[in-house]
Amino acid sequence: MRIVITGATGNVGSALVRRLVADGRHEVVGVARRLPSAADDPVEWHRVDLTDDADGPGLAAAVRGADAVVHLAWGFQPSHRVDHLERLGVGGTRRVLDALQRAGVGHLVHLSSLGAYSPKRDEAPVTEDYPTDGVPSSAYSRHKVAAERLLDAHAGDTLVTRMRPGIIGQRTAASGLLRYGVPMLVPAAALRRVPVVPLDGAIVVAMVHADDVADAIVRSLEGRVGGAFNLAAGAVTADEIAAALGGRRVQVPAGVLRAAASATWHARLQQVDPGWIDLARHAPTLDTGRAERELGWSPTRPAPEVLAEVLDGLRDAAAGDTPVLRERRVARELAAAVTRGPVSHRREP
């Protein structure tokens, strides 16, 4: 198959490209705004900015002749420029749908999220028929919901698969996580031991490894299986998060955490918007039975192991070989902040 991947240089994209290239059975086409530089890369790369209508011809060229499109492209920063994030997440999804419809592509796999689900009613895991009205105070959640509504309205013969994973982790995404989620003056070594971790004990976070998400995507592509699929390897509790950080959890109500996150975000002291606290508080845990039954999928690494790998990567500032996953260096981040502004409201290069 000729498989086109948007967001092919990111966290999930890098894992999917790695899997497909290793398999050697498919023609892989990568779409990204910033391309890797490896000369011996077997992937056919196309530089496309999904926020820009002017790049429509480039997107059309990328999807021409494709058997399937895997749409992974999404943005997490700049968090103070919600309009830009919406142009990429929602507008980009619309552009991809239009392009594949014109090209007659037969299968779309869209990376949605547990963030599309409505707030949990209790602690019971939810199946794929749970309401997808999102957590309104989270921009990420609102945009995931809007993208799903575009899929609902999509007319045509395209088979649509929706993956709804928990938090996706892998070691090589650590430098990206540091840039997006840790104040730029905080060195990675500061995460080697965090003695006190202020968290609400009610917070439970579903997680899954990027390689396992890639496996589910490949299974849906090769089996041409449509519909929605929850993907998770279980969940980690607040106490498990604190223990993995090497510290003691101190009970702080989610409302207090949110107020602190909001104050520091508005003051530009850190780049994580308070909607992520709401999402952590309200997102349900996931029942993955459908993926197990219909895709033959099961995670290879449990959630605590995924968390441990991510934290080890953060402490070492681990990086990948794409621009999105590049090594995070404090000096370089300072220079970028001076020339282009902090990552939370950065100007485009």
N, C-alpha and C positions, 0 to 999 in steps of 0.2 A: 504493500500500500504506500501511497504518497501521503505522508502525514505532516500537516502544517501546525506549528506550535507558536502561538503568540505568547510573549513573556518568556521566551525560551532561555533567557539568561538569568532568570531569577531562582528563587528557592526551589519551587516545584519544577520549574522548567529545566533547570540544570539536572535534576534527578531523572526527569523523563527523557531528556536528550541522552544522558548517560546510559539509561536502560535500553533505549531503542538502538543506539549506536553499537552497544555491546551485543545485542541480539543479531544485528546485521541482516535482518530480513525485510526492512522497510526503508523507503526513501524518506529522509528527514529534512524538513524545511523549517528553519528558525526565523522568527520575526521578532525584532526588538528595536528599541530606539538607539541603544548603544551596543555595538557588536563586539564580540571577542576578536582577538587578533591572531589566534592560532592559525598558521598557514596550512597545517596538515589536517585541519578539521574536516571530516567527511560530510558535515552538515552544509546544506545550501542556505546561506544567510541572506535575509532581506532587511534593510534598514527602513523601519516604518514607525512614525509617531502616531499612535492611535488617538491622540487628542486633536489632531489636525486634519481637517477635511482635505487640505491640499495634498496629503499623503494617500488619498484614495486610490490613485493609479498604482502606487507602489503596493498597497494592500491587495488590489485586484490581481496584480502580477504574481504575488506570493501565493494566493489561493488557487490560481488557475491550474486546472488539472488535478487538484487534490481529491483524494478519496475521503479524507476526514480532516477536520480542523479541531485542534485542542486549544481552547481559549483560556489562557492562564493570566494574561496581563492584568495587573492591578497596581494601585499605588497606596502607600501608607504615609508618605510624606510628600510635600510639606503640609503638616496638619493644620496650619493656619490659613491655608489656601484651599478651602473646601470646594470652591468652584473648579479648581484644577483637578482635584481628586474625582469629582463627579464627571468631568469631561473625559477622564481616562477610564474610570470604572463603568459608568453608565453609557456615556457617549461612545467609548471604545467598543463596548458590547454591541451597541446599535450598528456601528460601522462594520464590525465583523459579520453580524447577521446579514446586513445588506450585501456585503461582498460575497459571502458564500451562497446566498440565494441567487445572485446574478451568475455565479460560476457553476451553479448546479451541484454543489458539494453534497454528498449523501449523508454525512454524519458529523454532528457537532458534539464535542464533549466540553462542557462549561464547568469551570471550577467555581462553585458557589461556596457556601460556608455554613457552619452551625450558626453564624451570626445572622443568617436570614430568618431563623426561627423566632417566633414570638417568645416573650419571657416564660420561663418554666413555671408550671403550676405546683409542682412538687419535685421530689428527687428521682422519680421514676424515669428511666431512659425513654426517649421519644423515638417514634418511627417516622418514616418519610412523609406520612400524611398529617403530621403536626402542622398547625398554621405557620405560614411564612410571612408574618407581618412585621418581624424584626423588633429591635429595641430602638424606639424613636430618638432617644437622646444620643445615640451613637451614629456618627456620620458613616462609618464603615458599614454598619448594619443597614442603614437606610439605603445605601448605594447597592448593597448585595440584594436587597429586596427589589429595588428598581430594576436591576439586571434580570432577576427572575421573572418580573412582570413582562419584560421584553421577550423573554423566551416563551411565556404563556401566549403572547400575542403573535408570535412568529407563525406566519402562514407559509406552507410549502411542504415539500416531500422530505425535508431533512429530518433524519432521526436525531433526537436530542437526548443527551445524557447529562445529568446534573450531579456533580460530586459535591457533597456537603461534609467536608472534614472538620475535625477539631483543629486546635492549634498545631501547625505543621513545623516540625523541627528537623535539623540535621546539622552536623558539626560545621560544614563549610559555609553555612549561612550566618555564622556568628558575627563576623565583622559588619555585615549588613544590619543585624539586630542592634549592635552597639551604636552604629550611626543613627539608626532610626529611634532607638529607645533609651539611650543613656546619654546624659549631658556630656558635651564634647570634651570638657576638661577632666572628666573622670577616666582614669586609665583602666584598662581591662584587668590589671592585677588587683584592683580594689575589690573585685568580685571573688577573689580567692577565698575570703571568709567574711561573711556579713554577720556580725554577732547578734544583731537584733533585726527581726523581720516583722514590720507592722502589717498585719493582714487580718481580715475578718475570717474567722474560722468557718463561716458558711461557704466560702469560695471553693469551688471545685472546677478544675479545668480539664476538659477533654483534650487529649494530645494524640498525635500519630506521626510516624516518621515519613519524611519526604519520599524515601524509596518505596514505602508501602503505598503511598498515594499514587506514585508512578505505576506501580504494579496494578492497582485497581483500574487506572486509566487504560493501560495496555490490554487488560482483560476485556474491558468494555469495547475497545476498538476492534480487537480481533474476533470477539464474539458478536459484534454489532448488537449490543444490549443497550436499550434506551431506558429512560426513567431517572428517578432520583435515588441516590445512594449515600447513606451516612457512612463516614469513615472515621474510625477512632480505635485506639489501642487501649481503651480504658481511660481513666482520668486520674489526676493527681490532686490531693487535698492541700489545703493551706499549710498543714503541719508537714506534709511531705516536701512542699516547696521550701519551707524554712530549713528543714533538715538538709536538703540538697545544697542549700546556700551555706551550710555550716553554722547556722545560727538558731536562736530561740525565737519562736513566734510570740509576738505580743498582740493580744486581742485589740484590734482597732475596728470599730464598726465601719462598714462599707461607706456609709454616708460621710463619715469623717475623712476617710481616704479620698473620697471623691472631691470634697471641699478643698483638701490639700492639693490634689492633682489639678483642680481647676485654677486655684490661686497661682500655683507655680507655672502652669501652662500659659495663663494670660500674662504673667510677668515675664515670659520668655526665659524662664530659668530651666525648663526641661521641655521636651518636645512631644510627650505623650498626652493626647487630649483626654479629658475626663470621661468621654464616652466609653473608653476601654474599661474603666472601672465598672460602669453600668453593665457592659457586656459580660464581664467576668462574673458579676453578681447574678445576672438574670439568665445567662445562656443555659439551656438544658444539657444534660448528658445524652449520649447518642446510643440508640439501639442499632447495631450493625448487622442484624440478622439477614436483611435483604441482600447485602453485598456478599455475605457468606453463602447464601443459597443460590443466587442468580449469577454471581461472578466467580464463585469458588474461591473468594478472597478471604484471607485472614492476615492480621498484622504479624510481622516477624519479631517486632520489638515492643514490649509493653510500655505504657505511658511513663512510668518512673524511669525506665532506661532511656527513653527519648529525652526526658527532662535532664537526666545526668549528662547525656551526650551534648545537649545544647549548652548547659552550664560549663562543661569542660571546654567547649569551643569558645565561649565568651571569655573565660579566664585566659585563654591562650590567644585571643583575637584571631581565631582561625578564619581562613578566607578561602574563596574559590578562585577560579581562573576567568571569571567574567567581570565586566565593569560593575555590575550590580553587587557582586559578592567579593569585590576587591578588599584588600587589607585595609583596616581602619587604623589610621595614624593620627594622633592628637595634633601634631604640627600641621599636617595637611588639612585637617578639619578646621583648624584655626584660620589657615590661609583662605580656605573656601568661604568661611564665614565672613571674612573681611571683604572679599571680592564679590560674593554672590548672596550674602546674608546667611543666617543660621538655617539649618536643614528644615526647621518647622515652617519657615515662610520664604524658602529660597527662590531666587530668580532663576529662570531657565538660562543655561549656558548659551 
